[in-house]
Amino acid sequence: MPINVNNEEVLERRSRETPLETAARLRAEFGIVLSEQARKPLPRPVYDELSGDD
């Protein structure tokens, strides 16, 4: 029974995470370190090209 309650607590805590917090948690869990270049968002034209909007 304690395992089930613990799982519910973890799921509840994670459901309140923002996408940035989830990404940071997963990077820490798997030991992934982002470079400064990887932290910068891509320019808008890149997203437009990916979505087919020109």
CHARMM-style PDB file with segment names, atoms N, HN, CA, C and O in Angstrom:
ATOM      1  N   MET     1       0.806  -1.209   0.000  1.00  0.00      PROA
ATOM      2  CA  MET     1       0.000   0.000   0.000  1.00  0.00      PROA
ATOM      3  C   MET     1       0.852   1.279   0.000  1.00  0.00      PROA
ATOM      4  O   MET     1       0.520   2.202  -0.744  1.00  0.00      PROA
ATOM      5  N   PRO     2       1.907   1.386   0.774  1.00  0.00      PROA
ATOM      6  CA  PRO     2       2.715   2.618   0.745  1.00  0.00      PROA
ATOM      7  C   PRO     2       3.251   2.936  -0.635  1.00  0.00      PROA
ATOM      8  O   PRO     2       3.398   4.107  -0.985  1.00  0.00      PROA
ATOM      9  N   ILE     3       3.549   1.912  -1.430  1.00  0.00      PROA
ATOM     10  HN  ILE     3       3.430   0.961  -1.147  1.00  0.00      PROA
ATOM     11  CA  ILE     3       4.070   2.157  -2.772  1.00  0.00      PROA
ATOM     12  C   ILE     3       3.020   2.873  -3.609  1.00  0.00      PROA
ATOM     13  O   ILE     3       3.346   3.807  -4.341  1.00  0.00      PROA
ATOM     14  N   ASN     4       1.773   2.451  -3.511  1.00  0.00      PROA
ATOM     15  HN  ASN     4       1.509   1.692  -2.916  1.00  0.00      PROA
ATOM     16  CA  ASN     4       0.685   3.059  -4.265  1.00  0.00      PROA
ATOM     17  C   ASN     4       0.493   4.516  -3.867  1.00  0.00      PROA
ATOM     18  O   ASN     4       0.316   5.372  -4.734  1.00  0.00      PROA
ATOM     19  N   VAL     5       0.525   4.810  -2.579  1.00  0.00      PROA
ATOM     20  HN  VAL     5       0.669   4.115  -1.874  1.00  0.00      PROA
ATOM     21  CA  VAL     5       0.372   6.186  -2.105  1.00  0.00      PROA
ATOM     22  C   VAL     5       1.539   7.027  -2.598  1.00  0.00      PROA
ATOM     23  O   VAL     5       1.347   8.168  -3.018  1.00  0.00      PROA
ATOM     24  N   ASN     6       2.754   6.472  -2.550  1.00  0.00      PROA
ATOM     25  HN  ASN     6       2.910   5.545  -2.209  1.00  0.00      PROA
ATOM     26  CA  ASN     6       3.930   7.195  -3.008  1.00  0.00      PROA
ATOM     27  C   ASN     6       3.811   7.520  -4.498  1.00  0.00      PROA
ATOM     28  O   ASN     6       4.139   8.632  -4.910  1.00  0.00      PROA
ATOM     29  N   ASN     7       3.354   6.582  -5.296  1.00  0.00      PROA
ATOM     30  HN  ASN     7       3.088   5.678  -4.961  1.00  0.00      PROA
ATOM     31  CA  ASN     7       3.173   6.825  -6.726  1.00  0.00      PROA
ATOM     32  C   ASN     7       2.169   7.940  -6.969  1.00  0.00      PROA
ATOM     33  O   ASN     7       2.372   8.782  -7.844  1.00  0.00      PROA
ATOM     34  N   GLU     8       1.089   7.951  -6.200  1.00  0.00      PROA
ATOM     35  HN  GLU     8       0.924   7.268  -5.489  1.00  0.00      PROA
ATOM     36  CA  GLU     8       0.082   9.006  -6.353  1.00  0.00      PROA
ATOM     37  C   GLU     8       0.670  10.369  -6.010  1.00  0.00      PROA
ATOM     38  O   GLU     8       0.364  11.363  -6.668  1.00  0.00      PROA
ATOM     39  N   GLU     9       1.507  10.416  -4.989  1.00  0.00      PROA
ATOM     40  HN  GLU     9       1.756   9.608  -4.455  1.00  0.00      PROA
ATOM     41  CA  GLU     9       2.142  11.677  -4.602  1.00  0.00      PROA
ATOM     42  C   GLU     9       3.079  12.168  -5.702  1.00  0.00      PROA
ATOM     43  O   GLU     9       3.100  13.359  -6.012  1.00  0.00      PROA
ATOM     44  N   VAL    10       3.845  11.267  -6.286  1.00  0.00      PROA
ATOM     45  HN  VAL    10       3.828  10.300  -6.034  1.00  0.00      PROA
ATOM     46  CA  VAL    10       4.771  11.636  -7.360  1.00  0.00      PROA
ATOM     47  C   VAL    10       3.986  12.143  -8.557  1.00  0.00      PROA
ATOM     48  O   VAL    10       4.335  13.170  -9.139  1.00  0.00      PROA
ATOM     49  N   LEU    11       2.926  11.432  -8.930  1.00  0.00      PROA
ATOM     50  HN  LEU    11       2.643  10.598  -8.457  1.00  0.00      PROA
ATOM     51  CA  LEU    11       2.110  11.862 -10.066  1.00  0.00      PROA
ATOM     52  C   LEU    11       1.471  13.224  -9.811  1.00  0.00      PROA
ATOM     53  O   LEU    11       1.402  14.054 -10.718  1.00  0.00      PROA
ATOM     54  N   GLU    12       1.008  13.457  -8.599  1.00  0.00      PROA
ATOM     55  HN  GLU    12       1.065  12.783  -7.863  1.00  0.00      PROA
ATOM     56  CA  GLU    12       0.405  14.750  -8.261  1.00  0.00      PROA
ATOM     57  C   GLU    12       1.441  15.863  -8.353  1.00  0.00      PROA
ATOM     58  O   GLU    12       1.157  16.934  -8.889  1.00  0.00      PROA
ATOM     59  N   ARG    13       2.635  15.616  -7.836  1.00  0.00      PROA
ATOM     60  HN  ARG    13       2.865  14.745  -7.401  1.00  0.00      PROA
ATOM     61  CA  ARG    13       3.699  16.622  -7.863  1.00  0.00      PROA
ATOM     62  C   ARG    13       4.100  16.932  -9.306  1.00  0.00      PROA
ATOM     63  O   ARG    13       4.306  18.092  -9.664  1.00  0.00      PROA
ATOM     64  N   ARG    14       4.211  15.892 -10.129  1.00  0.00      PROA
ATOM     65  HN  ARG    14       4.044  14.950  -9.838  1.00  0.00      PROA
ATOM     66  CA  ARG    14       4.618  16.101 -11.519  1.00  0.00      PROA
ATOM     67  C   ARG    14       3.527  16.770 -12.338  1.00  0.00      PROA
ATOM     68  O   ARG    14       3.834  17.462 -13.309  1.00  0.00      PROA
ATOM     69  N   SER    15       2.282  16.589 -11.982  1.00  0.00      PROA
ATOM     70  HN  SER    15       2.032  16.026 -11.194  1.00  0.00      PROA
ATOM     71  CA  SER    15       1.208  17.222 -12.750  1.00  0.00      PROA
ATOM     72  C   SER    15       1.208  18.740 -12.561  1.00  0.00      PROA
ATOM     73  O   SER    15       0.627  19.467 -13.367  1.00  0.00      PROA
ATOM     74  N   ARG    16       1.856  19.215 -11.502  1.00  0.00      PROA
ATOM     75  HN  ARG    16       2.328  18.624 -10.848  1.00  0.00      PROA
ATOM     76  CA  ARG    16       1.955  20.662 -11.268  1.00  0.00      PROA
ATOM     77  C   ARG    16       3.207  21.265 -11.875  1.00  0.00      PROA
ATOM     78  O   ARG    16       3.377  22.484 -11.848  1.00  0.00      PROA
ATOM     79  N   GLU    17       4.095  20.432 -12.425  1.00  0.00      PROA
ATOM     80  HN  GLU    17       3.958  19.442 -12.446  1.00  0.00      PROA
ATOM     81  CA  GLU    17       5.323  20.928 -13.044  1.00  0.00      PROA
ATOM     82  C   GLU    17       5.013  21.687 -14.325  1.00  0.00      PROA
ATOM     83  O   GLU    17       4.101  21.338 -15.076  1.00  0.00      PROA
ATOM     84  N   THR    18       5.789  22.724 -14.549  1.00  0.00      PROA
ATOM     85  HN  THR    18       6.530  23.007 -13.939  1.00  0.00      PROA
ATOM     86  CA  THR    18       5.712  23.408 -15.834  1.00  0.00      PROA
ATOM     87  C   THR    18       6.547  22.602 -16.829  1.00  0.00      PROA
ATOM     88  O   THR    18       7.359  21.775 -16.415  1.00  0.00      PROA
ATOM     89  N   PRO    19       6.365  22.824 -18.123  1.00  0.00      PROA
ATOM     90  CA  PRO    19       7.205  22.120 -19.100  1.00  0.00      PROA
ATOM     91  C   PRO    19       8.706  22.366 -18.883  1.00  0.00      PROA
ATOM     92  O   PRO    19       9.514  21.456 -19.066  1.00  0.00      PROA
ATOM     93  N   LEU    20       9.075  23.585 -18.497  1.00  0.00      PROA
ATOM     94  HN  LEU    20       8.418  24.324 -18.349  1.00  0.00      PROA
ATOM     95  CA  LEU    20      10.495  23.870 -18.237  1.00  0.00      PROA
ATOM     96  C   LEU    20      11.007  23.081 -17.040  1.00  0.00      PROA
ATOM     97  O   LEU    20      12.135  22.589 -17.057  1.00  0.00      PROA
ATOM     98  N   GLU    21      10.184  22.957 -16.000  1.00  0.00      PROA
ATOM     99  HN  GLU    21       9.267  23.356 -15.987  1.00  0.00      PROA
ATOM    100  CA  GLU    21      10.589  22.185 -14.827  1.00  0.00      PROA
ATOM    101  C   GLU    21      10.714  20.701 -15.165  1.00  0.00      PROA
ATOM    102  O   GLU    21      11.627  20.024 -14.691  1.00  0.00      PROA
ATOM    103  N   THR    22       9.801  20.204 -15.980  1.00  0.00      PROA
ATOM    104  HN  THR    22       9.059  20.754 -16.365  1.00  0.00      PROA
ATOM    105  CA  THR    22       9.862  18.801 -16.396  1.00  0.00      PROA
ATOM    106  C   THR    22      11.139  18.548 -17.186  1.00  0.00      PROA
ATOM    107  O   THR    22      11.833  17.559 -16.950  1.00  0.00      PROA
ATOM    108  N   ALA    23      11.450  19.442 -18.127  1.00  0.00      PROA
ATOM    109  HN  ALA    23      10.886  20.245 -18.319  1.00  0.00      PROA
ATOM    110  CA  ALA    23      12.662  19.289 -18.929  1.00  0.00      PROA
ATOM    111  C   ALA    23      13.910  19.331 -18.041  1.00  0.00      PROA
ATOM    112  O   ALA    23      14.828  18.532 -18.225  1.00  0.00      PROA
ATOM    113  N   ALA    24      13.944  20.249 -17.093  1.00  0.00      PROA
ATOM    114  HN  ALA    24      13.199  20.898 -16.944  1.00  0.00      PROA
ATOM    115  CA  ALA    24      15.098  20.360 -16.191  1.00  0.00      PROA
ATOM    116  C   ALA    24      15.235  19.102 -15.337  1.00  0.00      PROA
ATOM    117  O   ALA    24      16.345  18.614 -15.126  1.00  0.00      PROA
ATOM    118  N   ARG    25      14.114  18.577 -14.846  1.00  0.00      PROA
ATOM    119  HN  ARG    25      13.212  18.974 -15.018  1.00  0.00      PROA
ATOM    120  CA  ARG    25      14.152  17.360 -14.033  1.00  0.00      PROA
ATOM    121  C   ARG    25      14.678  16.178 -14.851  1.00  0.00      PROA
ATOM    122  O   ARG    25      15.509  15.409 -14.370  1.00  0.00      PROA
ATOM    123  N   LEU    26      14.198  16.038 -16.071  1.00  0.00      PROA
ATOM    124  HN  LEU    26      13.522  16.663 -16.461  1.00  0.00      PROA
ATOM    125  CA  LEU    26      14.643  14.928 -16.913  1.00  0.00      PROA
ATOM    126  C   LEU    26      16.108  15.065 -17.309  1.00  0.00      PROA
ATOM    127  O   LEU    26      16.836  14.073 -17.352  1.00  0.00      PROA
ATOM    128  N   ARG    27      16.546  16.298 -17.601  1.00  0.00      PROA
ATOM    129  HN  ARG    27      15.954  17.104 -17.566  1.00  0.00      PROA
ATOM    130  CA  ARG    27      17.971  16.496 -17.918  1.00  0.00      PROA
ATOM    131  C   ARG    27      18.832  16.105 -16.729  1.00  0.00      PROA
ATOM    132  O   ARG    27      19.857  15.446 -16.898  1.00  0.00      PROA
ATOM    133  N   ALA    28      18.428  16.505 -15.524  1.00  0.00      PROA
ATOM    134  HN  ALA    28      17.595  17.040 -15.386  1.00  0.00      PROA
ATOM    135  CA  ALA    28      19.191  16.155 -14.325  1.00  0.00      PROA
ATOM    136  C   ALA    28      19.173  14.641 -14.094  1.00  0.00      PROA
ATOM    137  O   ALA    28      20.190  14.054 -13.725  1.00  0.00      PROA
ATOM    138  N   GLU    29      18.025  14.020 -14.309  1.00  0.00      PROA
ATOM    139  HN  GLU    29      17.198  14.497 -14.608  1.00  0.00      PROA
ATOM    140  CA  GLU    29      17.895  12.580 -14.093  1.00  0.00      PROA
ATOM    141  C   GLU    29      18.796  11.782 -15.031  1.00  0.00      PROA
ATOM    142  O   GLU    29      19.353  10.757 -14.639  1.00  0.00      PROA
ATOM    143  N   PHE    30      18.938  12.250 -16.264  1.00  0.00      PROA
ATOM    144  HN  PHE    30      18.486  13.083 -16.582  1.00  0.00      PROA
ATOM    145  CA  PHE    30      19.733  11.524 -17.250  1.00  0.00      PROA
ATOM    146  C   PHE    30      21.122  12.117 -17.452  1.00  0.00      PROA
ATOM    147  O   PHE    30      21.872  11.652 -18.311  1.00  0.00      PROA
ATOM    148  N   GLY    31      21.475  13.134 -16.674  1.00  0.00      PROA
ATOM    149  HN  GLY    31      20.866  13.511 -15.976  1.00  0.00      PROA
ATOM    150  CA  GLY    31      22.810  13.706 -16.732  1.00  0.00      PROA
ATOM    151  C   GLY    31      23.104  14.479 -18.002  1.00  0.00      PROA
ATOM    152  O   GLY    31      24.239  14.485 -18.478  1.00  0.00      PROA
ATOM    153  N   ILE    32      22.088  15.135 -18.558  1.00  0.00      PROA
ATOM    154  HN  ILE    32      21.166  15.131 -18.171  1.00  0.00      PROA
ATOM    155  CA  ILE    32      22.260  15.897 -19.786  1.00  0.00      PROA
ATOM    156  C   ILE    32      22.523  17.357 -19.428  1.00  0.00      PROA
ATOM    157  O   ILE    32      21.785  17.953 -18.644  1.00  0.00      PROA
ATOM    158  N   VAL    33      23.568  17.923 -20.001  1.00  0.00      PROA
ATOM    159  HN  VAL    33      24.167  17.438 -20.638  1.00  0.00      PROA
ATOM    160  CA  VAL    33      23.916  19.325 -19.759  1.00  0.00      PROA
ATOM    161  C   VAL    33      23.777  20.077 -21.079  1.00  0.00      PROA
ATOM    162  O   VAL    33      24.348  19.674 -22.093  1.00  0.00      PROA
ATOM    163  N   LEU    34      23.019  21.167 -21.062  1.00  0.00      PROA
ATOM    164  HN  LEU    34      22.556  21.494 -20.238  1.00  0.00      PROA
ATOM    165  CA  LEU    34      22.840  21.973 -22.266  1.00  0.00      PROA
ATOM    166  C   LEU    34      23.940  23.017 -22.376  1.00  0.00      PROA
ATOM    167  O   LEU    34      24.339  23.629 -21.385  1.00  0.00      PROA
ATOM    168  N   SER    35      24.418  23.207 -23.593  1.00  0.00      PROA
ATOM    169  HN  SER    35      24.094  22.710 -24.398  1.00  0.00      PROA
ATOM    170  CA  SER    35      25.392  24.267 -23.845  1.00  0.00      PROA
ATOM    171  C   SER    35      24.648  25.603 -23.900  1.00  0.00      PROA
ATOM    172  O   SER    35      23.419  25.635 -23.960  1.00  0.00      PROA
ATOM    173  N   GLU    36      25.389  26.682 -23.879  1.00  0.00      PROA
ATOM    174  HN  GLU    36      26.387  26.656 -23.830  1.00  0.00      PROA
ATOM    175  CA  GLU    36      24.766  28.008 -23.980  1.00  0.00      PROA
ATOM    176  C   GLU    36      24.009  28.153 -25.299  1.00  0.00      PROA
ATOM    177  O   GLU    36      22.932  28.747 -25.337  1.00  0.00      PROA
ATOM    178  N   GLN    37      24.573  27.610 -26.379  1.00  0.00      PROA
ATOM    179  HN  GLN    37      25.448  27.127 -26.348  1.00  0.00      PROA
ATOM    180  CA  GLN    37      23.917  27.690 -27.679  1.00  0.00      PROA
ATOM    181  C   GLN    37      22.587  26.934 -27.661  1.00  0.00      PROA
ATOM    182  O   GLN    37      21.609  27.389 -28.254  1.00  0.00      PROA
ATOM    183  N   ALA    38      22.546  25.796 -26.990  1.00  0.00      PROA
ATOM    184  HN  ALA    38      23.340  25.427 -26.508  1.00  0.00      PROA
ATOM    185  CA  ALA    38      21.318  25.003 -26.936  1.00  0.00      PROA
ATOM    186  C   ALA    38      20.238  25.687 -26.106  1.00  0.00      PROA
ATOM    187  O   ALA    38      19.057  25.384 -26.272  1.00  0.00      PROA
ATOM    188  N   ARG    39      20.612  26.595 -25.225  1.00  0.00      PROA
ATOM    189  HN  ARG    39      21.572  26.841 -25.090  1.00  0.00      PROA
ATOM    190  CA  ARG    39      19.636  27.291 -24.381  1.00  0.00      PROA
ATOM    191  C   ARG    39      18.944  28.448 -25.114  1.00  0.00      PROA
ATOM    192  O   ARG    39      17.920  28.951 -24.652  1.00  0.00      PROA
ATOM    193  N   LYS    40      19.501  28.867 -26.249  1.00  0.00      PROA
ATOM    194  HN  LYS    40      20.333  28.459 -26.624  1.00  0.00      PROA
ATOM    195  CA  LYS    40      18.913  29.979 -26.993  1.00  0.00      PROA
ATOM    196  C   LYS    40      17.780  29.472 -27.890  1.00  0.00      PROA
ATOM    197  O   LYS    40      17.942  28.461 -28.573  1.00  0.00      PROA
ATOM    198  N   PRO    41      16.646  30.155 -27.896  1.00  0.00      PROA
ATOM    199  CA  PRO    41      15.561  29.733 -28.781  1.00  0.00      PROA
ATOM    200  C   PRO    41      15.943  29.944 -30.246  1.00  0.00      PROA
ATOM    201  O   PRO    41      16.723  30.835 -30.584  1.00  0.00      PROA
ATOM    202  N   LEU    42      15.382  29.114 -31.089  1.00  0.00      PROA
ATOM    203  HN  LEU    42      14.749  28.390 -30.815  1.00  0.00      PROA
ATOM    204  CA  LEU    42      15.627  29.256 -32.529  1.00  0.00      PROA
ATOM    205  C   LEU    42      14.892  30.477 -33.061  1.00  0.00      PROA
ATOM    206  O   LEU    42      13.875  30.872 -32.493  1.00  0.00      PROA
ATOM    207  N   PRO    43      15.378  31.082 -34.132  1.00  0.00      PROA
ATOM    208  CA  PRO    43      14.697  32.225 -34.732  1.00  0.00      PROA
ATOM    209  C   PRO    43      13.333  31.804 -35.302  1.00  0.00      PROA
ATOM    210  O   PRO    43      13.144  30.649 -35.681  1.00  0.00      PROA
ATOM    211  N   ARG    44      12.415  32.726 -35.356  1.00  0.00      PROA
ATOM    212  HN  ARG    44      12.569  33.665 -35.049  1.00  0.00      PROA
ATOM    213  CA  ARG    44      11.063  32.470 -35.832  1.00  0.00      PROA
ATOM    214  C   ARG    44      11.017  31.814 -37.216  1.00  0.00      PROA
ATOM    215  O   ARG    44      10.205  30.911 -37.417  1.00  0.00      PROA
ATOM    216  N   PRO    45      11.854  32.226 -38.183  1.00  0.00      PROA
ATOM    217  CA  PRO    45      11.803  31.596 -39.503  1.00  0.00      PROA
ATOM    218  C   PRO    45      12.036  30.078 -39.475  1.00  0.00      PROA
ATOM    219  O   PRO    45      11.515  29.360 -40.329  1.00  0.00      PROA
ATOM    220  N   VAL    46      12.800  29.594 -38.518  1.00  0.00      PROA
ATOM    221  HN  VAL    46      13.223  30.177 -37.824  1.00  0.00      PROA
ATOM    222  CA  VAL    46      13.035  28.152 -38.414  1.00  0.00      PROA
ATOM    223  C   VAL    46      11.719  27.440 -38.113  1.00  0.00      PROA
ATOM    224  O   VAL    46      11.404  26.425 -38.733  1.00  0.00      PROA
ATOM    225  N   TYR    47      10.946  27.977 -37.154  1.00  0.00      PROA
ATOM    226  HN  TYR    47      11.202  28.802 -36.650  1.00  0.00      PROA
ATOM    227  CA  TYR    47       9.659  27.375 -36.810  1.00  0.00      PROA
ATOM    228  C   TYR    47       8.679  27.474 -37.977  1.00  0.00      PROA
ATOM    229  O   TYR    47       7.920  26.542 -38.242  1.00  0.00      PROA
ATOM    230  N   ASP    48       8.704  28.603 -38.665  1.00  0.00      PROA
ATOM    231  HN  ASP    48       9.321  29.360 -38.450  1.00  0.00      PROA
ATOM    232  CA  ASP    48       7.831  28.773 -39.824  1.00  0.00      PROA
ATOM    233  C   ASP    48       8.137  27.735 -40.896  1.00  0.00      PROA
ATOM    234  O   ASP    48       7.227  27.154 -41.488  1.00  0.00      PROA
ATOM    235  N   GLU    49       9.425  27.505 -41.142  1.00  0.00      PROA
ATOM    236  HN  GLU    49      10.164  27.977 -40.662  1.00  0.00      PROA
ATOM    237  CA  GLU    49       9.814  26.522 -42.152  1.00  0.00      PROA
ATOM    238  C   GLU    49       9.390  25.113 -41.744  1.00  0.00      PROA
ATOM    239  O   GLU    49       8.927  24.338 -42.581  1.00  0.00      PROA
ATOM    240  N   LEU    50       9.546  24.775 -40.460  1.00  0.00      PROA
ATOM    241  HN  LEU    50       9.922  25.404 -39.779  1.00  0.00      PROA
ATOM    242  CA  LEU    50       9.155  23.460 -39.987  1.00  0.00      PROA
ATOM    243  C   LEU    50       7.657  23.228 -40.105  1.00  0.00      PROA
ATOM    244  O   LEU    50       7.219  22.118 -40.407  1.00  0.00      PROA
ATOM    245  N   SER    51       6.866  24.280 -39.866  1.00  0.00      PROA
ATOM    246  HN  SER    51       7.222  25.181 -39.621  1.00  0.00      PROA
ATOM    247  CA  SER    51       5.410  24.120 -39.893  1.00  0.00      PROA
ATOM    248  C   SER    51       4.844  24.283 -41.307  1.00  0.00      PROA
ATOM    249  O   SER    51       3.666  24.013 -41.537  1.00  0.00      PROA
ATOM    250  N   GLY    52       5.672  24.719 -42.244  1.00  0.00      PROA
ATOM    251  HN  GLY    52       6.630  24.938 -42.058  1.00  0.00      PROA
ATOM    252  CA  GLY    52       5.198  24.909 -43.615  1.00  0.00      PROA
ATOM    253  C   GLY    52       4.680  26.305 -43.880  1.00  0.00      PROA
ATOM    254  O   GLY    52       4.251  26.601 -44.996  1.00  0.00      PROA
ATOM    255  N   ASP    53       4.710  27.180 -42.867  1.00  0.00      PROA
ATOM    256  HN  ASP    53       5.058  26.940 -41.961  1.00  0.00      PROA
ATOM    257  CA  ASP    53       4.309  28.579 -43.045  1.00  0.00      PROA
ATOM    258  C   ASP    53       5.496  29.364 -43.587  1.00  0.00      PROA
ATOM    259  O   ASP    53       6.576  29.355 -42.996  1.00  0.00      PROA
ATOM    260  N   ASP    54       5.295  30.044 -44.714  1.00  0.00      PROA
ATOM    261  HN  ASP    54       4.418  30.052 -45.194  1.00  0.00      PROA
ATOM    262  CA  ASP    54       6.403  30.817 -45.271  1.00  0.00      PROA
ATOM    263  C   ASP    54       6.169  32.294 -45.155  1.00  0.00      PROA
ATOM    264  OT1 ASP    54       7.010  33.087 -45.578  1.00  0.00      PROA
TER     265      ASP     54
END
